[in-house]
Amino acid sequence: MLALAWRLYSRGQRLQRLVRTTEAAECYQEALELLGWDEGTPPRPGTSVARLTAMVLNLRAANLMYLGNSTAGLKMLDQSEEFVHAADLGVLLHQRALILWQNGRLSEAKHWFEVAEPHLEANGPDNFYAALFSNRAGLCRDLGELRKGLQSAQRAVELYEAIGNPLHKAKTRHMEALLWMDLGEITRALGAFDEVREYYRQRAPELEGFIHGSYADALLHVGMYGQAVEHWVEAIRIMRQSGNQREATIFEFWRAVAGFEFKPFEEAAAWAKQAMESLYEQGNVPMAVLAQLLILQGQFDSKDEGIDFADKVERLGDALENRGWTLRRNQAKFLAARARIRTAELDGIAELLDRAPQNLGYEALAENLTRYLARAELAEAEGGDPMPELHAGLEMLDRYRTEFGSVEFQAGISALGVELADEGLRRTTQHGRPGDMLEWAERSRAQALRIPPVKSSADPDAREALGRLRRARQRALELQMDGEDASEDLERVRELEDQIRALDRMQPGPGKQAERISSESIHELAQSRETVVVSLFEYGGHLRAVLAGGDRLRHVQLMPLDAAAESGRRLGADLDALGSSFRLPDRLRQSIEGSLRRNADALAEGIWKPIDEYVGDRQVAIVPHSKIAWVPWPLLTPLRGRTVTVAPSAEAWWRAVTRPAPTGPALIASGPALVTAGREIDTIAKLYPDAQRMTADESDPELVLKALDGASVAHLAAHGHHEPDNVLFSRLDFSQGPLNAYELLGLDQPPGHVVLASCDLGRSTVAVGNETLGFTAALLHAGASTVVSSLGRVPDDLAAEMMIDYHRHCAKGSTPAEALAAVGESRPWHPFVTFGA
């Protein structure tokens, strides 16, 4: 009986290490039944049965915690303590500390870890002595004692190395990486997560859910809320499947945190309420309090606080403080302060907001951003100037952004400053000059373009993975064309894209960025070029425009933003329908063209008519609001035949105009499966002396990339694909595989003028922080001054005919925007747009 119970105990221990919690519970319960465990009649101390029973109870107690019943687990430890063997007391004390820690009773947990340490050091077992340091590292993380946590984690790694326990060593490395992430070393942490994930995949795939949770946490730190939620959803699924209800519920809380940043309030609040109720049921009071605070934050942001709101927040904040909890505690204090500012209860608020944050890394950044926002609100409530506080917060965020080499991360970080930027824009729109409005509109758009690319695609590991990706995608395409199953190859493509993306995200940033361009400098350059810069932003539900380049800077209110966005969406859908590769029946074509005309006229009436007089006959550079980023502006009747460019920001336009142009030979290249490509590139190549011509059969993405560097002009005629969910792998198809947007960021000197004679590659994905990402955006970020690309489908024959005429105009001295205006005048429904300058 004892031998079988021992085997069940050992098996349960192994299963719990792999987070197979429900199966472990079954083993422990069966062992207890074999040992005759009965709460009313405990075994006689000093016997073999008593010792093994206590050992099983000690592990079953923590198992119950993971299943969501910590109260029962603590009770079980109290029962075990009556007859536990002296040599096993350290394990019992450790398990008590573990359960208390996992339920937010941090001070008590710290005490019991300290009590357990000498027992485990003297009596072992060795794996529990190492576990004490590993778990104490996690406790230090929750206490905000991150440096102490690192020391404890490093000690645990040494101990696990000494006893030959690679699984727990990997788990502790995982905890160490979490601590580095909290200290602000996010790229370093991501590298460690990848190493741990590889180990888990090979040896313990059940643990991969924890890595999903950690990736989600890192993505939250850089404002990529949608992708964070995707990882938390997967982590929740894995935890539920394994029976680990506690971790699943904690991940549900963090999913709600991200949800409040980009989901409708009702949906995010439902997530938070679900997490809160489960956390209370499990006895995890501090995390349940955090969920309550999250719901209150959502109510505050929705201006639906109700009575005694600040008092409610302060009581919850006190509950956290009484338990020694640091996570988001100061955020609760700032929320209460902002609520009191809103109701003009200002006593003591300034003193609270002047205190420097005690946390480190990302938590300090998040606290500081909220503190600057609250101090700006306080300044305004007291009749002072809030702008210095808003400026200081965004300057801090700018410095944080330069720590990252990933364009995705740089773009996502803008989301962290949306409230500060919006508050500054609100204030200047109500009280400021048009120049101030322009500068504040610029604070929340195209910030990533101010940072020089780090060229992570040049990394040898990245280059090797890109080669494998091309081969995998090419094989998948060939299988699909032959009507065969390509699912395995497509899965391989996804894995390789994830690998390359992970390498990119681990790159540290350059630590520098371009200086800001003043509104006066933008206005003066626009005047000198007979151009009007139209910067569009939203305030009070309406589009607004700041106009630069005329007699003076001017602010104009335009149409409602939602109406503009809907007309723009319909315009794009109709344009796609016209671009179909199939010949449309005449009546259907006429219907689509009628719809196009109506939506284009609605935009012209609501956006162009109010600014028409100011613009006059000048050229136009449009900086669109993110909700109308896909509008094909040349389709608007008043803009047909007019020189129009579209820029991600006014500063980006200024830099594109003033950037020196490369002088290398032109590159004219085509990809496969284009009916008219041969004639197109032959004709265009003759227009440029010494042009490098690359036919479809010989088009190799590596050679194309090499020829792009330093070219004065590049014309790429190939099938294009915009990937809205994975924008860095938007691509052009060449005969030897695709050229990905990600690779363009590695160019030393991108062409000054690029033409993408392909479908969709003018489209972009708009990140939460109003940053745009895509193939065209990647070229602009790399340093191309002008990119001509399509916002929709385009038939091969139309693209070829139009682009030949376009380059003829360019060869005669027209600028790209002038050439496109000239050839577009007789082709009213073409989808091409000039981006940049």
C-alpha positions in Angstrom: 0.0 0.0 0.0 2.8 2.4 0.9 4.7 1.7 -2.2 1.7 2.4 -4.4 0.9 5.6 -2.5 4.5 6.7 -2.9 4.3 6.1 -6.7 1.1 8.1 -6.9 2.6 10.9 -4.8 5.7 11.0 -7.1 3.5 10.9 -10.3 1.3 13.8 -9.0 4.4 15.8 -8.3 5.7 15.3 -11.9 2.3 16.2 -13.3 2.0 19.4 -11.3 5.4 20.5 -12.5 4.0 20.3 -16.0 0.9 22.2 -14.9 -1.3 19.2 -15.5 -3.2 20.2 -12.5 -6.3 18.1 -12.7 -4.4 14.9 -13.3 -2.1 15.7 -10.4 -5.1 16.2 -8.2 -6.4 12.8 -9.1 -3.0 11.2 -8.2 -2.8 13.0 -4.8 -6.4 12.1 -4.0 -5.9 8.4 -4.8 -2.8 8.3 -2.7 -4.6 9.8 0.3 -7.4 7.2 -0.1 -4.8 4.4 -0.1 -3.3 5.9 3.0 -6.7 6.0 4.7 -6.7 9.8 5.2 -9.6 11.0 7.3 -9.7 14.5 8.7 -11.4 13.3 11.9 -8.8 10.7 12.7 -5.3 11.8 11.6 -2.5 9.1 11.6 -0.3 8.6 14.6 2.8 10.8 14.4 6.1 9.1 13.8 4.8 6.4 11.6 5.6 5.8 7.9 1.9 6.3 7.1 1.9 9.6 8.9 5.0 10.9 7.2 3.8 10.0 3.7 0.3 11.3 4.4 1.7 14.7 5.4 4.0 14.8 2.4 1.0 14.2 0.1 -1.1 16.8 1.9 1.6 19.4 1.6 1.6 19.0 -2.2 -2.2 18.6 -2.5 -2.6 21.9 -0.7 -0.8 23.9 -3.4 -2.6 21.8 -6.0 -5.9 22.9 -4.5 -4.7 26.5 -4.8 -4.1 26.1 -8.5 -7.5 24.6 -8.9 -8.9 27.8 -7.3 -9.5 26.7 -3.7 -6.8 28.3 -1.6 -8.9 28.2 1.6 -9.0 24.4 1.4 -5.3 24.3 0.7 -4.4 26.3 3.7 -6.7 24.3 5.9 -5.0 21.1 4.6 -1.6 22.5 5.7 -2.9 23.2 9.2 -4.0 19.6 9.4 -0.7 18.3 8.1 1.2 20.3 10.7 -0.2 18.2 13.5 1.8 15.1 12.5 4.4 16.3 9.8 7.8 14.8 10.2 10.4 17.4 11.4 12.5 16.9 8.3 9.5 17.7 6.1 8.4 20.8 8.0 10.3 23.1 5.6 8.2 21.9 2.7 5.0 22.6 4.6 6.1 26.1 5.5 7.2 26.7 1.9 3.8 25.6 0.7 2.0 27.9 3.1 4.1 30.9 1.9 3.4 29.9 -1.7 -0.3 29.9 -1.2 -0.3 33.1 0.7 1.8 34.8 -2.0 -0.4 33.5 -4.8 -3.4 35.0 -3.0 -1.9 38.4 -2.5 -1.1 38.2 1.2 2.4 39.3 0.5 3.7 40.3 4.0 2.6 37.0 5.4 4.1 35.1 2.5 7.4 36.9 3.0 7.4 35.9 6.7 6.8 32.2 6.0 9.4 32.0 3.2 11.9 33.4 5.8 10.8 30.8 8.4 11.0 28.0 5.8 14.5 28.8 4.5 16.6 27.4 7.4 14.5 24.2 7.5 14.9 23.6 3.8 18.6 24.5 3.9 19.2 21.9 6.7 16.9 19.1 5.6 16.0 19.7 2.0 14.8 18.3 -0.3 17.1 20.2 -2.6 14.5 21.0 -5.2 12.3 22.7 -2.6 15.2 24.7 -1.3 15.8 25.9 -4.9 12.1 26.5 -5.3 12.1 28.7 -2.3 14.4 31.2 -4.0 12.5 30.9 -7.3 9.2 31.6 -5.7 10.6 34.3 -3.5 11.8 36.0 -6.7 8.1 36.1 -7.8 7.1 37.5 -4.4 9.7 40.2 -4.7 8.3 41.1 -8.1 4.8 41.6 -6.6 6.3 43.6 -3.8 8.1 45.9 -6.3 11.6 44.7 -5.0 12.8 43.9 -8.4 16.6 43.9 -7.7 16.1 41.6 -4.8 14.0 39.4 -7.0 16.7 39.1 -9.5 19.2 38.1 -6.8 16.8 35.4 -5.6 16.2 34.1 -9.1 19.9 33.9 -9.9 20.5 32.0 -6.7 17.7 29.6 -7.7 19.2 29.0 -11.1 22.5 28.1 -9.5 20.8 25.6 -7.2 18.8 24.0 -10.0 22.0 23.8 -12.1 23.8 22.0 -9.2 21.1 19.4 -8.6 20.5 18.8 -12.4 16.9 20.1 -12.7 16.7 21.7 -16.1 12.9 22.2 -16.2 12.8 24.2 -13.0 16.0 26.1 -14.1 14.1 27.1 -17.3 11.1 28.2 -15.2 13.3 30.3 -13.0 14.9 31.8 -16.1 11.4 32.7 -17.1 10.9 34.5 -13.8 14.2 36.3 -14.2 13.1 37.5 -17.6 9.9 38.8 -16.1 11.9 40.8 -13.6 14.1 42.2 -16.4 10.9 43.2 -18.2 9.6 45.0 -15.2 12.9 46.8 -14.9 12.3 48.2 -18.4 14.7 45.7 -20.2 12.0 44.5 -22.5 14.1 43.5 -25.5 16.4 41.5 -23.1 13.4 39.8 -21.6 12.0 38.9 -25.0 15.2 37.1 -25.9 15.0 35.1 -22.7 11.3 34.3 -23.3 12.3 32.9 -26.7 15.0 30.7 -25.2 12.6 29.4 -22.5 9.8 28.8 -25.1 12.1 26.6 -27.1 12.9 24.5 -24.1 9.2 24.3 -23.1 8.2 23.2 -26.6 10.8 20.4 -26.6 10.4 19.2 -23.0 7.3 20.6 -21.5 4.8 22.0 -24.0 2.1 22.2 -21.3 4.0 25.3 -19.9 3.8 27.3 -23.1 0.7 29.0 -21.9 2.9 30.9 -19.4 5.1 32.2 -22.3 1.9 33.4 -24.0 1.1 35.4 -20.9 4.6 36.8 -20.7 4.6 37.9 -24.4 1.2 39.5 -23.8 2.7 41.4 -20.8 5.6 42.7 -22.9 3.2 43.8 -25.7 1.1 45.7 -23.1 4.3 47.5 -22.2 4.6 48.9 -25.7 0.9 49.7 -26.4 0.2 46.7 -28.7 -3.1 45.9 -27.0 -4.8 43.8 -29.7 -1.9 41.4 -30.0 -1.6 41.2 -26.2 -5.2 40.1 -26.0 -4.6 37.4 -28.6 -1.8 36.0 -26.5 -3.8 36.2 -23.3 -6.7 34.4 -24.9 -4.4 31.5 -25.9 -2.9 31.5 -22.4 -6.3 31.3 -20.8 -7.3 28.4 -23.1 -4.2 26.4 -22.2 -4.6 27.1 -18.4 -8.3 26.1 -18.4 -7.5 23.0 -20.4 -4.8 22.0 -17.8 -7.1 22.8 -14.8 -5.0 25.7 -13.6 -7.9 28.0 -12.8 -5.9 30.4 -10.8 -3.5 31.4 -13.6 -6.4 31.4 -16.1 -8.2 34.0 -13.9 -5.2 36.2 -13.5 -4.7 36.2 -17.3 -8.4 37.1 -17.6 -7.7 40.2 -15.5 -4.8 41.3 -17.7 -6.9 40.7 -20.8 -9.4 43.1 -19.4 -6.5 45.7 -18.7 -5.7 45.6 -22.4 -9.3 45.5 -23.4 -10.1 48.8 -21.8 -7.5 50.4 -24.1 -9.1 49.4 -27.4 -12.3 47.5 -26.9 -15.8 49.1 -26.2 -16.3 49.8 -22.5 -19.1 47.3 -22.1 -17.0 44.4 -23.4 -13.9 45.3 -21.4 -16.0 45.8 -18.3 -17.6 42.4 -18.7 -14.1 40.8 -18.9 -13.0 42.7 -15.7 -16.2 41.7 -13.8 -15.7 38.1 -14.8 -12.1 38.1 -13.5 -13.1 40.0 -10.4 -15.8 37.5 -9.4 -13.5 34.5 -10.0 -10.6 36.1 -8.1 -12.8 36.8 -5.0 -14.1 33.2 -5.2 -10.5 31.9 -5.2 -9.5 34.1 -2.3 -7.2 36.3 -4.3 -8.4 39.6 -2.8 -5.7 42.0 -4.0 -6.1 41.0 -7.7 -9.9 41.2 -7.3 -9.5 44.7 -5.9 -7.4 45.6 -9.0 -10.2 44.3 -11.2 -12.6 46.5 -9.3 -10.3 49.5 -9.8 -10.1 48.6 -13.5 -13.9 48.9 -13.8 -13.8 52.2 -12.0 -11.1 53.5 -14.3 -13.4 52.6 -17.2 -16.3 54.5 -15.6 -14.1 57.5 -15.0 -12.9 57.5 -18.6 -16.5 57.3 -19.7 -17.5 60.2 -17.4 -19.8 57.9 -15.5 -18.3 58.0 -12.0 -21.4 58.3 -9.8 -21.4 59.7 -6.3 -18.5 59.1 -3.8 -16.4 57.8 -6.7 -13.1 59.1 -5.3 -13.9 57.6 -1.9 -14.5 54.2 -3.4 -11.2 54.3 -5.2 -9.3 55.4 -2.1 -10.8 52.6 0.0 -9.7 50.1 -2.6 -6.2 51.7 -2.8 -6.0 51.4 1.0 -6.9 47.7 0.8 -4.0 47.2 -1.5 -1.6 49.2 0.7 -2.7 47.3 3.9 -1.6 44.1 2.2 1.8 45.4 1.1 0.7 45.3 -2.6 2.6 47.7 -4.9 1.3 46.6 -8.4 -0.8 49.5 -9.8 -1.3 50.9 -6.3 -0.2 54.4 -7.2 -2.4 54.3 -10.2 -5.3 54.0 -7.8 -4.1 57.0 -5.9 -3.8 59.0 -9.2 -7.3 57.9 -10.3 -8.8 59.2 -7.0 -6.8 62.4 -7.4 -8.2 62.9 -10.9 -11.7 62.3 -9.7 -11.3 64.9 -7.0 -9.9 67.4 -9.5 -12.9 66.8 -11.7 -15.2 67.7 -8.8 -13.0 70.7 -7.8 -11.9 69.0 -4.5 -8.3 70.2 -4.8 -6.9 70.2 -1.2 -3.8 68.0 -0.9 -3.8 66.9 -4.5 -0.7 68.8 -5.6 1.3 67.3 -2.7 0.2 63.8 -3.8 1.1 64.4 -7.4 4.5 65.8 -6.6 5.7 62.6 -5.1 8.2 60.7 -7.3 7.2 57.1 -8.2 8.8 54.4 -6.1 8.5 51.7 -8.8 11.0 51.0 -11.5 10.9 50.3 -15.3 7.5 50.2 -17.0 5.5 50.7 -13.9 7.4 53.9 -13.2 6.7 55.1 -16.8 3.0 54.3 -16.5 2.8 56.1 -13.2 4.6 59.1 -14.5 2.4 59.4 -17.6 -0.7 59.3 -15.4 0.9 61.7 -13.0 1.7 64.2 -15.7 -1.9 64.0 -17.0 -3.3 64.5 -13.5 -1.0 67.5 -12.9 -2.1 69.0 -16.2 -5.7 68.6 -15.1 -4.9 70.2 -11.8 -3.2 73.1 -13.4 -6.2 73.8 -15.6 -8.6 73.4 -12.6 -6.5 76.0 -10.7 -6.5 78.4 -13.7 -2.9 77.7 -14.6 -1.2 76.4 -17.8 -1.4 72.6 -18.2 0.8 72.5 -21.3 4.2 72.1 -19.6 3.0 68.9 -17.9 1.6 67.4 -21.1 4.8 68.3 -22.9 6.9 66.7 -20.1 4.9 63.4 -20.3 5.2 63.1 -24.0 9.0 63.9 -23.9 9.4 61.0 -21.5 7.5 58.8 -23.9 9.7 59.9 -26.8 12.8 58.8 -24.9 11.2 55.5 -24.0 10.4 54.9 -27.7 14.0 55.2 -28.8 14.9 52.2 -26.6 13.2 49.9 -29.1 14.5 48.9 -32.5 11.2 47.2 -33.6 9.1 49.5 -35.8 6.0 47.7 -34.5 7.0 48.6 -30.9 7.9 52.1 -31.8 4.5 52.6 -33.4 2.6 50.8 -30.5 4.2 53.0 -27.9 2.3 56.0 -29.2 -0.8 54.4 -27.7 0.7 55.0 -24.3 0.5 58.7 -24.8 -2.8 59.1 -26.5 -4.5 60.7 -23.5 -1.7 63.3 -23.1 -1.7 64.1 -26.8 -5.5 64.3 -27.0 -5.6 66.6 -23.9 -3.0 68.9 -25.5 -4.9 68.9 -28.8 -8.2 69.7 -26.9 -6.6 72.5 -25.1 -5.0 74.1 -28.1 -8.2 73.7 -30.2 -10.2 75.5 -27.6 -7.7 78.2 -26.7 -4.6 78.0 -29.0 -3.3 79.3 -32.3 -3.4 77.1 -35.5 0.3 76.6 -35.2 -0.1 75.1 -31.7 -2.9 72.8 -33.1 -0.6 71.6 -35.8 2.2 70.8 -33.4 -0.1 68.9 -31.1 -1.7 67.0 -33.9 1.9 66.0 -34.8 2.5 64.6 -31.3 0.3 61.5 -31.9 1.2 60.6 -35.5 4.1 59.0 -37.4 6.4 59.2 -34.3 8.2 56.0 -35.4 9.4 57.8 -38.5 11.5 60.1 -36.4 13.6 57.2 -35.3 16.4 55.9 -37.6 15.8 52.2 -38.6 18.1 49.7 -36.8 18.2 47.4 -39.8 17.5 44.1 -37.9 16.9 42.3 -41.3 20.7 42.5 -41.8 21.2 40.2 -38.8 22.6 36.8 -40.0 19.9 34.8 -38.1 17.3 37.0 -39.7 18.8 36.7 -43.2 18.8 32.9 -42.8 15.2 32.8 -41.6 14.2 35.1 -44.4 15.7 32.7 -47.0 13.8 29.8 -45.4 10.6 31.9 -45.4 10.9 32.6 -49.1 11.4 29.0 -50.0 8.4 28.0 -47.8 6.1 30.6 -49.2 7.2 29.7 -52.8 6.5 26.0 -52.2 3.1 26.8 -50.7 2.2 29.0 -53.7 3.3 26.2 -56.1 1.2 23.7 -54.3 -1.9 26.0 -54.3 -1.5 26.6 -58.0 -1.4 22.9 -58.6 -4.6 22.4 -56.5 -2.7 20.5 -53.7 -2.9 20.8 -50.0 -0.4 23.5 -48.8 -1.5 23.6 -45.1 1.8 22.3 -43.8 3.8 24.8 -45.8 1.6 27.7 -44.8 2.0 26.7 -41.1 5.8 26.7 -41.7 5.4 30.2 -43.2 3.6 31.4 -40.1 6.3 29.9 -37.8 9.1 31.5 -39.8 7.3 34.9 -39.8 6.9 34.6 -36.0 10.6 33.7 -35.6 11.7 36.8 -37.7 9.3 39.0 -35.9 10.7 37.8 -32.6 14.2 38.6 -33.7 13.1 42.1 -34.8 11.4 42.7 -31.5 14.6 41.9 -29.5 16.6 44.6 -31.2 17.5 47.5 -29.0 16.7 51.0 -30.3 19.2 53.6 -31.5 18.6 55.9 -28.5 18.1 58.9 -30.7 15.4 60.5 -32.9 15.1 63.4 -35.3 14.4 66.8 -33.9 10.8 68.1 -34.1 9.9 70.5 -36.9 8.1 73.7 -35.9 4.8 74.7 -37.4 6.5 77.9 -38.7 9.1 75.8 -40.5 6.4 73.7 -42.1 4.4 76.8 -43.1 7.5 78.5 -44.6 8.5 75.4 -46.6 5.0 75.0 -47.9 4.9 78.6 -49.0 8.2 78.3 -50.8 6.9 75.3 -52.8 3.5 76.8 -53.6 1.9 74.0 -51.6 -0.8 73.8 -48.9 -0.3 71.3 -46.1 -3.7 70.1 -44.9 -3.3 68.4 -41.5 -6.5 66.7 -40.5 -7.4 65.8 -36.9 -10.6 65.3 -34.8 -12.1 67.4 -32.1 -15.7 67.3 -30.8 -16.7 64.6 -33.3 -15.7 66.7 -36.4 -12.7 66.6 -38.6 -10.6 69.8 -38.3 -7.9 71.0 -40.6 -4.9 73.1 -39.9 -3.8 74.7 -43.2 -0.2 75.8 -43.8 1.3 77.4 -46.9 -1.1 80.2 -47.6 -1.1 83.8 -46.3 -1.1 82.4 -42.7 -1.8 79.3 -40.7 -5.5 78.7 -40.4 -7.9 76.3 -38.6 -11.1 75.2 -40.2 -13.9 72.9 -39.0 -15.0 70.2 -41.5 -17.5 67.4 -41.7 -18.3 64.9 -38.9 -15.5 62.3 -38.7 -17.8 59.3 -38.7 -19.5 60.4 -41.9 -16.1 61.0 -43.5 -14.9 57.6 -42.4 -18.0 55.9 -43.8 -17.8 57.6 -47.1 -14.1 56.7 -47.3 -14.8 53.1 -46.5 -17.5 52.9 -49.3 -15.2 54.7 -51.7 -12.5 52.1 -51.1 -14.9 49.2 -51.5 -16.3 50.5 -54.8 -12.8 51.1 -56.1 -11.9 47.5 -55.3 -15.0 46.3 -57.1 -14.0 48.3 -60.2 -10.5 46.8 -60.1 -11.8 43.3 -60.4 -10.0 41.1 -62.8 -13.3 40.0 -64.3 -15.2 42.2 -66.8 -18.2 43.7 -65.0 -21.6 44.0 -66.8 -22.2 47.5 -68.0 -25.1 48.1 -65.6 -23.2 46.9 -62.6 -20.2 49.0 -63.6 -22.4 52.1 -64.0 -23.9 51.4 -60.6 -20.5 51.2 -58.9 -19.3 54.3 -60.6 -22.4 56.1 -59.5 -21.7 55.0 -55.9 -18.0 56.1 -56.3 -19.1 59.5 -57.5 -21.6 60.0 -54.6 -19.1 59.1 -51.9 -16.3 61.1 -53.6 -18.7 64.1 -53.8 -19.6 63.7 -50.1 -16.0 63.9 -49.1 -15.3 66.8 -51.5 -18.3 68.7 -50.0 -17.4 68.0 -46.4 -13.6 68.3 -46.6 -12.5 70.2 -49.7 -15.2 72.8 -50.1 -14.4 74.5 -46.7 -10.7 74.9 -47.6 -11.0 75.4 -51.3 -10.6 79.2 -51.2 -7.5 79.0 -49.0 -5.8 76.4 -51.2 -6.5 78.2 -54.4 -4.5 76.7 -57.3 -1.6 75.5 -55.1 -0.3 71.9 -54.8 -1.7 70.0 -51.8 -0.1 67.7 -49.2 -2.7 65.9 -47.1 -2.0 64.5 -43.7 -5.1 62.3 -43.1 -6.7 61.3 -39.9 -6.2 57.6 -39.2 -9.8 56.8 -39.8 -9.6 58.1 -43.4 -6.0 56.9 -44.1 -7.2 54.8 -47.1 -9.1 57.6 -48.9 -7.9 57.8 -52.6 -7.8 61.6 -52.7 -7.2 62.0 -56.4 -10.7 60.6 -57.0 -12.4 63.7 -55.5 -13.5 65.8 -58.5 -11.9 69.1 -57.3 -8.6 67.2 -56.9 -8.6 65.5 -60.2 -5.6 66.7 -62.3 -4.3 68.6 -59.2 -0.9 67.8 -57.7 -1.6 65.9 -54.5 0.6 64.0 -52.1 -0.4 62.2 -48.9 2.0 62.2 -45.9 1.9 60.3 -42.6 2.6 63.6 -40.8 3.5 67.2 -41.6 6.9 66.6 -40.2 7.4 63.6 -42.4 6.4 65.7 -45.5 9.0 68.3 -44.5 11.7 65.7 -44.1 10.8 64.0 -47.4 10.9 67.3 -49.3 14.3 68.4 -47.8 16.0 65.0 -47.9 18.9 64.7 -50.5 18.0 62.4 -53.4 20.1 59.4 -54.3 21.7 59.5 -57.8 22.3 55.8 -58.6 20.9 54.1 -61.7 17.2 53.4 -61.9 15.9 49.9 -61.1 13.0 48.6 -63.3 11.9 45.2 -62.3 8.9 42.9 -62.7 7.5 39.9 -61.0 5.8 36.8 -62.5 2.2 36.3 -63.7 1.7 39.8 -65.1 0.5 39.8 -68.7 1.8 43.2 -69.7 4.9 43.4 -67.5 7.5 42.7 -70.3 6.4 45.7 -72.4 5.9 47.8 -69.3 9.5 47.4 -68.0 11.1 47.5 -71.5 9.4 50.8 -72.3 10.1 52.4 -68.9 13.7 51.2 -68.7 14.4 53.1 -72.0 13.4 56.4 -70.3 16.2 56.2 -67.8 19.9 56.1 -68.9 21.8 53.2 -67.4 18.7 51.7 -65.9 19.0 48.3 -64.4 16.3 46.1 -65.9 15.2 42.9 -64.2 12.7 40.7 -66.0 10.1 38.4 -64.3 12.1 35.3 -65.0 15.3 36.6 -63.4 13.7 38.6 -60.6 15.2 37.6 -57.3 14.2 39.5 -54.1 17.7 39.5 -52.9 18.9 41.1 -56.1 16.0 43.5 -56.1 16.9 44.6 -52.6 20.5 45.1 -53.5 19.6 47.2 -56.6 17.2 49.3 -54.6 20.0 50.6 -52.4 21.1 54.0 -53.8 18.8 53.9 -56.8 17.4 57.3 -57.9 14.2 55.7 -59.1 12.7 52.2 -58.6 9.7 50.8 -60.6 8.5 47.5 -59.3 5.7 45.8 -61.3 4.6 42.7 -59.3 1.7 41.3 -57.5 1.4 42.8 -54.1 -0.2 41.7 -50.8 -1.0 43.9 -47.8 -1.1 41.8 -44.6 -3.2 43.8 -42.1 -2.5 41.4 -39.3 1.2 41.1 -39.9 2.2 44.2 -41.7 5.9 43.6 -41.8 5.3 40.7 -44.1 3.3 42.7 -46.6 5.1 41.8 -49.8 5.8 41.9 -53.5 6.0 38.6 -55.4 9.1 37.9 -57.5 10.1 34.7 -59.3 12.5 33.6 -56.6 10.1 34.5 -53.7 8.6 37.5 -52.0 10.2 40.8 -51.0 8.9 41.7 -47.5 8.3 45.1 -46.1 10.5 44.2 -43.1 13.5 43.9 -45.4 13.1 47.4 -46.7 14.1 48.8 -43.3 17.6 47.4 -43.9 18.4 49.6 -46.9 21.3 51.9 -46.4 20.1 54.4 -49.0 16.6 53.7 -50.2 15.5 55.2 -53.6 14.2 58.7 -53.5 11.3 57.8 -55.8 9.6 54.4 -55.7 6.7 53.2 -57.9 4.8 50.1 -56.8 2.8 49.0 -59.8 0.8 46.5 -57.8 -2.4 46.1 -55.9 -3.1 47.2 -52.3 0.4 48.2 -51.2 -0.6 51.8 -50.5 -2.8 50.5 -47.7 -1.7 50.5 -44.2 -2.7 49.1 -40.8 -3.4 51.8 -38.2 -2.0 50.9 -34.8 -3.8 51.9 -31.6 -1.6 54.9 -31.3 -2.6 56.2 -34.8 0.6 55.1 -36.4 0.5 53.5 -39.8 2.3 50.3 -40.8 2.6 48.6 -44.2 4.8 48.2 -47.3 4.6 51.9 -48.4 5.0 53.0 -44.8 8.1 50.8 -44.5 9.7 52.5 -47.5 8.9 56.0 -46.1 10.4 54.9 -42.7 13.5 53.6 -44.4 14.0 57.0 -46.0 12.3 57.0 -49.4 11.0 60.5 -50.2 8.2 59.5 -52.5 6.3 56.3 -53.0 3.6 55.9 -55.6 1.3 53.0 -54.8 -2.2 51.7 -55.1 -5.0 51.8 -52.4 -6.9 49.0 -54.1 -7.0 46.4 -56.8 -5.7 47.5 -60.2 -6.0 45.5 -63.5 -2.6 44.6 -65.0 -3.4 46.4 -68.3 -4.4 49.7 -66.6 -1.4 49.6 -64.3 1.0 49.1 -67.2 -0.5 51.7 -69.5 -0.8 54.3 -66.8 2.7 53.7 -65.4 4.3 54.0 -68.9 2.6 57.4 -69.3 3.6 58.4 -65.8 7.3 57.7 -66.3 7.2 59.6 -69.6 6.1 62.7 -67.6 8.8 62.1 -65.0 11.5 61.7 -67.6 10.5 65.1 -69.0 11.0 66.7 -65.5 7.7 66.4 -63.8 7.7 65.6 -60.1 6.0 62.3 -59.1 2.9 64.1 -57.9 2.7 66.2 -61.0 3.1 63.2 -63.3 0.4 61.2 -61.4 -2.0 64.2 -61.6 -1.4 64.4 -65.4 -2.0 60.8 -66.2 -4.8 60.4 -63.7 -6.9 63.2 -65.1 -8.1 61.0 -68.0 -8.5 57.9 -65.7 -10.9 59.2 -63.1 -11.2 56.0 -61.1 -7.6 54.9 -60.8 -6.4 53.8 -57.3 -2.8 55.3 -57.3 -1.7 57.8 -54.8 1.6 59.7 -54.2 2.8 59.3 -50.7 5.5 61.4 -49.0 6.6 64.4 -51.1 
